Amino acid sequence: MILPRYRPMLATAVPAPFAEPGWLFEPKWDGIRGILSWDGEAVAVHTRTDAEVSARYPELLPARSTPPCVLDGEVVVLAEGRASFERLQQRSSFTPAGLRDHPVSFVAFDLLHLHSDSLVEAPLEERRRLLDGLGLGAPFVTVAPLDDGAALWDVVIARDLEGMVAKRLGSPYRPGVRSADWRKVAHLHSVKAVVGGFTRGEGGRSATFGALVLGLWDGPRLRWIGNVGTGFDDRQLVAIRGALDEMGRDDTPFHPDGELPAITPVEPALVAAVGYRNWTTAGRIRHPRFKGFTDDAAKSLTWEAEGPG
């Protein structure tokens, strides 16, 4: 059977969690979005960029009794009940060690096609009912959504999950569309860090900068924790670059680090407040976003006080 190709429906970001009637709420998973097609014989998994990646994840094979279907979901590596994007990145699908140490799961949260029927025009609750009725077993996972957004957000906070997605009852599936019928709320942390330099900008930012290079004091030098290149408007980019040009220095304020990119070093005096998703085991912040500068004393921002420990 030749199944149709579907592009993933996308959620609209909202700044804060909410709890309203007429919505279902589910966790936001930290993995790789995938549309998985099963024709009864073979699997295909397409990412948001339309890359076909099923060869990377050979364990994502439904039971032979599963009818032909197209699932929307997330490829994840689960660790203690949470999705670990870092472990997913470490996964090597072509080695026995990769398969053994970082097995993937597929969190299925929507059903787009079943047998020979498209379900994209069916209401959300009907698609969920049919999805649950498939009885998918490991390595497939389904998580029942809640109708209480506040209760789910409490779980997100308590378990330090990626965030929450709200989906409007009665809504159809809109392939390839970013729709207000789906809303996502990210669970971000915040850190204050010292700006020790900047990277060169490209394209429309060639006259300003690419990213601020961040660190925390660890002895006499900064320990690099990552770069932040989002969250700036055009006015801020110009103003910050002007300030950075007045703070230039010849030597780097950072400890040696093999992953530190080429930077223009500056005097470590500016303190940036940055939202981020989580820390990696290497001591970097993931998905940083600039929130503003603070008047904290730069010398007070140490790895011991502000780091992930």
VOPAGU-2260 file (C-alpha; in pm, 1 decimal, decimal comma):
REM VOPAGU-2260
SITE   aa  ch    i         X         Y         Z
SITE  MET   A    0       0,0       0,0       0,0
SITE  ILE   A    1     127,5     346,3     -89,4
SITE  LEU   A    2      49,0     587,5     192,7
SITE  PRO   A    3      25,9     963,9     137,2
SITE  ARG   A    4     296,6    1194,1     269,1
SITE  TYR   A    5     201,5    1445,8     533,4
SITE  ARG   A    6     388,9    1747,6     662,9
SITE  PRO   A    7     374,9    1799,1    1041,5
SITE  MET   A    8     128,1    2046,9    1184,3
SITE  LEU   A    9     306,2    2311,4    1391,6
SITE  ALA   A   10     209,5    2482,3    1716,4
SITE  THR   A   11     200,2    2854,5    1786,5
SITE  ALA   A   12     420,2    2964,4    2077,0
SITE  VAL   A   13     248,9    3138,7    2367,9
SITE  PRO   A   14     434,9    3303,3    2656,9
SITE  ALA   A   15     264,0    3141,5    2955,2
SITE  PRO   A   16      73,5    2826,5    3052,3
SITE  PHE   A   17    -305,3    2841,1    3060,0
SITE  ALA   A   18    -598,8    2626,0    3163,4
SITE  GLU   A   19    -919,5    2672,9    2964,3
SITE  PRO   A   20   -1210,1    2442,7    2880,3
SITE  GLY   A   21   -1217,2    2303,7    2529,0
SITE  TRP   A   22    -847,9    2208,4    2517,1
SITE  LEU   A   23    -638,4    1897,5    2569,0
SITE  PHE   A   24    -291,1    1932,9    2719,5
SITE  GLU   A   25       8,4    1705,8    2671,5
SITE  PRO   A   26     383,0    1719,2    2745,6
SITE  LYS   A   27     623,9    1872,7    2497,2
SITE  TRP   A   28     890,1    1615,9    2412,7
SITE  ASP   A   29    1262,2    1687,9    2373,1
SITE  GLY   A   30    1342,2    1487,2    2062,9
SITE  ILE   A   31    1315,3    1486,5    1683,9
SITE  ARG   A   32     973,5    1543,6    1532,0
SITE  GLY   A   33     881,9    1269,5    1289,9
SITE  ILE   A   34     599,7    1154,9    1064,5
SITE  LEU   A   35     611,3     774,5    1071,9
SITE  SER   A   36     442,8     574,6     795,5
SITE  TRP   A   37     380,5     200,0     824,1
SITE  ASP   A   38     239,2      19,2     520,5
SITE  GLY   A   39     229,9    -321,4     685,7
SITE  GLU   A   40     572,3    -419,0     551,9
SITE  ALA   A   41     813,2    -126,8     596,5
SITE  VAL   A   42     855,2     194,9     793,0
SITE  ALA   A   43     945,0     543,6     673,2
SITE  VAL   A   44    1021,3     829,5     912,4
SITE  HIS   A   45    1037,2    1184,7     776,5
SITE  THR   A   46    1161,0    1479,5     983,6
SITE  ARG   A   47    1041,2    1839,4     965,1
SITE  THR   A   48    1306,9    1900,7     699,5
SITE  ASP   A   49    1162,3    1607,4     501,0
SITE  ALA   A   50    1471,8    1389,9     554,1
SITE  GLU   A   51    1395,3    1017,3     562,0
SITE  VAL   A   52    1572,0     879,6     870,7
SITE  SER   A   53    1425,0     535,1     938,0
SITE  ALA   A   54    1765,5     371,8     878,2
SITE  ARG   A   55    1898,5     555,3    1184,3
SITE  TYR   A   56    1632,5     401,6    1406,6
SITE  PRO   A   57    1582,7      38,9    1301,9
SITE  GLU   A   58    1404,6     -47,4    1627,2
SITE  LEU   A   59    1106,8     174,5    1531,9
SITE  LEU   A   60     914,3    -113,6    1379,8
SITE  PRO   A   61     545,9    -166,2    1464,6
SITE  ALA   A   62     405,8    -511,2    1533,2
SITE  ARG   A   63     306,7    -698,6    1219,0
SITE  SER   A   64     -53,5    -687,3    1339,6
SITE  THR   A   65     -56,5    -305,8    1328,4
SITE  PRO   A   66    -269,3    -185,3    1035,3
SITE  PRO   A   67    -124,6      56,7     778,2
SITE  CYS   A   68    -110,6     399,5     936,1
SITE  VAL   A   69      65,3     734,7     950,4
SITE  LEU   A   70     163,1     863,3    1293,9
SITE  ASP   A   71     278,6    1205,4    1406,7
SITE  GLY   A   72     515,7    1202,0    1701,2
SITE  GLU   A   73     861,3    1246,3    1841,2
SITE  VAL   A   74    1169,8    1025,1    1823,7
SITE  VAL   A   75    1317,0    1029,5    2174,6
SITE  VAL   A   76    1564,0     857,6    2402,4
SITE  LEU   A   77    1395,0     812,0    2738,3
SITE  ALA   A   78    1593,3     833,9    3060,7
SITE  GLU   A   79    1408,0     800,9    3390,5
SITE  GLY   A   80    1079,3     880,6    3220,1
SITE  ARG   A   81    1208,3    1196,0    3051,6
SITE  ALA   A   82    1329,6    1255,4    2698,6
SITE  SER   A   83    1703,6    1330,3    2677,7
SITE  PHE   A   84    1795,3    1523,1    2363,9
SITE  GLU   A   85    2163,1    1496,1    2452,3
SITE  ARG   A   86    2141,8    1115,1    2458,5
SITE  LEU   A   87    1952,6    1122,8    2130,5
SITE  GLN   A   88    2238,2    1321,8    1975,5
SITE  GLN   A   89    2487,0    1067,9    2111,2
SITE  ARG   A   90    2295,0     783,2    1954,6
SITE  SER   A   91    2481,4     592,4    1683,8
SITE  SER   A   92    2227,3     376,1    1504,8
SITE  PHE   A   93    2482,8     165,0    1320,9
SITE  THR   A   94    2676,7      21,9    1615,5
SITE  PRO   A   95    2570,0    -238,8    1871,9
SITE  ALA   A   96    2675,2      -0,6    2150,9
SITE  GLY   A   97    2454,0     277,5    2016,6
SITE  LEU   A   98    2152,8      49,9    1995,5
SITE  ARG   A   99    2219,3     -91,9    2340,7
SITE  ASP   A  100    2303,6     227,1    2530,3
SITE  HIS   A  101    2065,0     474,2    2363,5
SITE  PRO   A  102    1758,0     290,5    2236,2
SITE  VAL   A  103    1497,4     519,7    2087,3
SITE  SER   A  104    1122,8     531,1    2137,1
SITE  PHE   A  105     854,3     696,0    1927,4
SITE  VAL   A  106     605,8     902,8    2125,9
SITE  ALA   A  107     295,4     895,8    1904,4
SITE  PHE   A  108      56,8    1184,7    1969,3
SITE  ASP   A  109    -156,8    1194,2    1653,8
SITE  LEU   A  110    -294,7     959,0    1388,8
SITE  LEU   A  111    -318,1    1104,6    1038,1
SITE  HIS   A  112    -409,0     800,6     829,5
SITE  LEU   A  113    -550,5     456,1     904,3
SITE  HIS   A  114    -591,7     173,6     652,9
SITE  SER   A  115    -690,4     361,1     334,9
SITE  ASP   A  116    -853,9     658,6     506,4
SITE  SER   A  117    -711,7    1003,3     571,5
SITE  LEU   A  118    -801,1    1137,0     916,8
SITE  VAL   A  119    -673,9    1493,4     886,9
SITE  GLU   A  120   -1027,0    1634,9     872,5
SITE  ALA   A  121   -1143,0    1428,7    1169,1
SITE  PRO   A  122   -1163,8    1614,5    1502,4
SITE  LEU   A  123    -874,3    1584,0    1742,4
SITE  GLU   A  124   -1058,9    1364,2    1991,4
SITE  GLU   A  125   -1155,2    1115,1    1718,4
SITE  ARG   A  126    -796,1    1088,5    1600,2
SITE  ARG   A  127    -681,2    1032,4    1958,4
SITE  ARG   A  128    -945,5     763,0    2013,5
SITE  LEU   A  129    -833,1     575,5    1704,9
SITE  LEU   A  130    -466,7     618,1    1800,8
SITE  ASP   A  131    -526,9     470,4    2144,5
SITE  GLY   A  132    -718,6     184,1    1982,1
SITE  LEU   A  133    -414,3      76,4    1781,7
SITE  GLY   A  134    -261,8     -71,1    2097,2
SITE  LEU   A  135      92,0      22,7    1996,0
SITE  GLY   A  136     352,8    -150,7    2207,4
SITE  ALA   A  137     717,1     -72,9    2277,5
SITE  PRO   A  138     914,1     100,9    2138,5
SITE  PHE   A  139     603,1     308,8    2069,9
SITE  VAL   A  140     463,1     524,3    2349,7
SITE  THR   A  141     131,5     704,6    2379,5
SITE  VAL   A  142      58,8     943,5    2665,2
SITE  ALA   A  143    -302,8    1031,0    2738,8
SITE  PRO   A  144    -356,3    1408,1    2726,1
SITE  LEU   A  145    -519,0    1591,0    3016,4
SITE  ASP   A  146    -802,4    1842,5    3013,5
SITE  ASP   A  147    -642,5    2034,0    3302,5
SITE  GLY   A  148    -358,8    2257,1    3181,2
SITE  ALA   A  149    -270,3    2374,9    3531,3
SITE  ALA   A  150    -227,8    2018,8    3656,0
SITE  LEU   A  151      -5,0    1928,3    3362,8
SITE  TRP   A  152     204,8    2241,3    3407,7
SITE  ASP   A  153     264,5    2138,3    3769,3
SITE  VAL   A  154     400,4    1808,5    3635,1
SITE  VAL   A  155     616,8    1993,6    3381,1
SITE  ILE   A  156     771,9    2200,5    3660,0
SITE  ALA   A  157     808,4    1912,7    3905,3
SITE  ARG   A  158     973,9    1680,8    3651,6
SITE  ASP   A  159    1162,0    1955,4    3467,4
SITE  LEU   A  160    1006,7    1864,7    3132,8
SITE  GLU   A  161    1050,9    2059,8    2810,0
SITE  GLY   A  162     710,0    2224,3    2820,5
SITE  MET   A  163     346,0    2175,3    2731,5
SITE  VAL   A  164     136,6    2162,6    2413,0
SITE  ALA   A  165    -232,3    2254,5    2415,8
SITE  LYS   A  166    -463,7    2133,9    2136,3
SITE  ARG   A  167    -813,9    2261,4    2072,8
SITE  LEU   A  168   -1094,1    2004,2    2092,4
SITE  GLY   A  169   -1272,0    1953,1    1762,1
SITE  SER   A  170    -982,1    2084,1    1556,7
SITE  PRO   A  171    -865,7    1911,3    1235,5
SITE  TYR   A  172    -505,0    1832,9    1151,8
SITE  ARG   A  173    -351,5    2096,5     921,6
SITE  PRO   A  174     -41,9    1946,5     753,5
SITE  GLY   A  175     243,7    2193,1     722,6
SITE  VAL   A  176      50,0    2474,7     892,6
SITE  ARG   A  177     143,7    2660,9    1210,4
SITE  SER   A  178    -199,0    2683,3    1365,5
SITE  ALA   A  179    -345,7    2862,1    1666,2
SITE  ASP   A  180    -537,7    2539,3    1733,0
SITE  TRP   A  181    -211,9    2405,9    1874,8
SITE  ARG   A  182     -26,4    2614,5    2133,3
SITE  LYS   A  183     312,9    2540,0    2284,7
SITE  VAL   A  184     453,1    2669,8    2611,6
SITE  ALA   A  185     823,9    2624,1    2672,5
SITE  HIS   A  186     957,6    2561,7    3020,4
SITE  LEU   A  187    1265,8    2780,2    3034,5
SITE  HIS   A  188    1514,3    2838,5    3308,8
SITE  SER   A  189    1715,8    3157,0    3353,4
SITE  VAL   A  190    2081,8    3225,0    3420,4
SITE  LYS   A  191    2295,0    3536,1    3455,0
SITE  ALA   A  192    2627,4    3511,2    3277,2
SITE  VAL   A  193    2925,6    3727,4    3189,5
SITE  VAL   A  194    2981,2    3836,8    2829,9
SITE  GLY   A  195    3342,0    3758,2    2742,5
SITE  GLY   A  196    3329,2    3817,2    2368,8
SITE  PHE   A  197    3120,9    3787,2    2054,8
SITE  THR   A  198    3118,9    3594,3    1730,3
SITE  ARG   A  199    3120,7    3752,7    1387,8
SITE  GLY   A  200    2782,3    3815,6    1231,2
SITE  GLU   A  201    2685,8    3699,9     885,0
SITE  GLY   A  202    2436,3    3819,3     626,1
SITE  GLY   A  203    2211,7    4088,8     767,4
SITE  ARG   A  204    2408,7    4087,3    1092,2
SITE  SER   A  205    2754,4    4125,0     938,7
SITE  ALA   A  206    2777,1    4481,8    1075,3
SITE  THR   A  207    2685,2    4381,2    1429,5
SITE  PHE   A  208    2751,7    4034,2    1572,8
SITE  GLY   A  209    2640,8    3674,6    1553,3
SITE  ALA   A  210    2619,5    3582,7    1921,0
SITE  LEU   A  211    2736,5    3690,5    2262,6
SITE  VAL   A  212    2985,3    3445,9    2412,5
SITE  LEU   A  213    2897,5    3366,6    2773,5
SITE  GLY   A  214    3090,5    3244,5    3072,7
SITE  LEU   A  215    3098,6    3210,1    3449,7
SITE  TRP   A  216    3401,8    3275,2    3666,5
SITE  ASP   A  217    3596,0    2963,0    3753,2
SITE  GLY   A  218    3912,3    3089,2    3919,2
SITE  PRO   A  219    4088,7    3371,2    3733,2
SITE  ARG   A  220    3913,2    3308,3    3400,6
SITE  LEU   A  221    3566,8    3243,3    3263,0
SITE  ARG   A  222    3436,0    2895,4    3201,6
SITE  TRP   A  223    3254,8    2899,0    2868,2
SITE  ILE   A  224    2887,7    2797,2    2896,4
SITE  GLY   A  225    2762,9    2875,9    2544,3
SITE  ASN   A  226    2662,5    3152,8    2306,6
SITE  VAL   A  227    2335,2    3341,6    2274,7
SITE  GLY   A  228    2235,1    3473,2    1933,0
SITE  THR   A  229    1857,4    3512,5    1958,4
SITE  GLY   A  230    1629,8    3753,3    2141,3
SITE  PHE   A  231    1775,7    4078,2    2002,2
SITE  ASP   A  232    1596,7    4338,6    1793,7
SITE  ASP   A  233    1777,5    4551,6    1533,1
SITE  ARG   A  234    1819,3    4845,8    1766,9
SITE  GLN   A  235    1973,2    4627,7    2035,9
SITE  LEU   A  236    2213,2    4466,9    1789,6
SITE  VAL   A  237    2355,3    4805,7    1688,1
SITE  ALA   A  238    2371,5    4940,7    2043,2
SITE  ILE   A  239    2533,3    4628,1    2185,9
SITE  ARG   A  240    2792,4    4613,6    1908,8
SITE  GLY   A  241    2884,3    4976,0    1984,6
SITE  ALA   A  242    2935,2    4890,6    2350,5
SITE  LEU   A  243    3135,8    4579,1    2268,7
SITE  ASP   A  244    3370,1    4776,4    2041,4
SITE  GLU   A  245    3459,7    5001,3    2335,0
SITE  MET   A  246    3534,4    4697,8    2555,5
SITE  GLY   A  247    3775,9    4515,9    2325,6
SITE  ARG   A  248    4086,6    4344,1    2459,8
SITE  ASP   A  249    4370,0    4146,7    2305,0
SITE  ASP   A  250    4354,6    3822,8    2502,7
SITE  THR   A  251    4064,0    3595,0    2577,7
SITE  PRO   A  252    3910,7    3595,7    2926,9
SITE  PHE   A  253    3808,1    3229,9    2886,3
SITE  HIS   A  254    3979,0    2914,3    2998,6
SITE  PRO   A  255    4104,2    2704,8    2705,7
SITE  ASP   A  256    3821,0    2498,8    2558,8
SITE  GLY   A  257    3845,5    2291,8    2243,6
SITE  GLU   A  258    3483,9    2367,6    2152,9
SITE  LEU   A  259    3504,1    2744,2    2199,9
SITE  PRO   A  260    3449,4    2909,1    1858,6
SITE  ALA   A  261    3656,9    3192,2    1715,2
SITE  ILE   A  262    3559,8    3506,0    1905,1
SITE  THR   A  263    3641,6    3872,7    1942,0
SITE  PRO   A  264    3724,1    3900,6    2313,4
SITE  VAL   A  265    3596,6    4184,6    2531,4
SITE  GLU   A  266    3647,6    4293,2    2890,3
SITE  PRO   A  267    3419,2    4070,5    3100,6
SITE  ALA   A  268    3203,1    4344,3    3250,3
SITE  LEU   A  269    2858,0    4302,7    3091,7
SITE  VAL   A  270    2612,7    4063,9    3256,9
SITE  ALA   A  271    2338,9    3910,3    3042,0
SITE  ALA   A  272    2020,8    3744,8    3163,1
SITE  VAL   A  273    1950,6    3444,2    2942,4
SITE  GLY   A  274    1659,2    3203,5    2924,3
SITE  TYR   A  275    1750,3    2846,1    2840,6
SITE  ARG   A  276    1604,1    2497,2    2824,1
SITE  ASN   A  277    1854,2    2294,3    3025,4
SITE  TRP   A  278    2223,7    2222,4    3085,8
SITE  THR   A  279    2420,1    1961,8    2895,2
SITE  THR   A  280    2657,5    1730,2    3077,4
SITE  ALA   A  281    2942,6    1930,5    2919,9
SITE  GLY   A  282    2824,6    2241,7    3103,2
SITE  ARG   A  283    2656,9    2426,2    2815,9
SITE  ILE   A  284    2313,0    2587,0    2813,8
SITE  ARG   A  285    2068,3    2460,7    2549,7
SITE  HIS   A  286    1840,6    2685,7    2342,8
SITE  PRO   A  287    1955,6    3013,5    2502,0
SITE  ARG   A  288    1760,1    3333,9    2439,1
SITE  PHE   A  289    1873,6    3682,9    2538,8
SITE  LYS   A  290    1644,7    3853,4    2789,9
SITE  GLY   A  291    1845,8    4167,1    2872,9
SITE  PHE   A  292    2140,9    4302,2    3065,8
SITE  THR   A  293    2146,9    4328,2    3444,2
SITE  ASP   A  294    2338,8    4546,4    3687,3
SITE  ASP   A  295    2484,4    4249,6    3877,0
SITE  ALA   A  296    2853,1    4268,0    3952,0
SITE  ALA   A  297    3025,3    4051,8    3692,3
SITE  LYS   A  298    3271,6    3912,6    3945,6
SITE  SER   A  299    2986,2    3768,0    4151,1
SITE  LEU   A  300    2879,1    3530,3    3873,5
SITE  THR   A  301    3076,7    3214,7    3941,6
SITE  TRP   A  302    3044,8    2862,4    3810,1
SITE  GLU   A  303    2990,6    2739,9    4164,9
SITE  ALA   A  304    2700,7    2978,5    4226,5
SITE  GLU   A  305    2530,1    2989,6    3885,8
SITE  GLY   A  306    2628,0    2661,0    3718,9
SITE  PRO   A  307    2415,1    2348,2    3695,9
SITE  GLY   A  308    2540,9    2191,3    4017,5
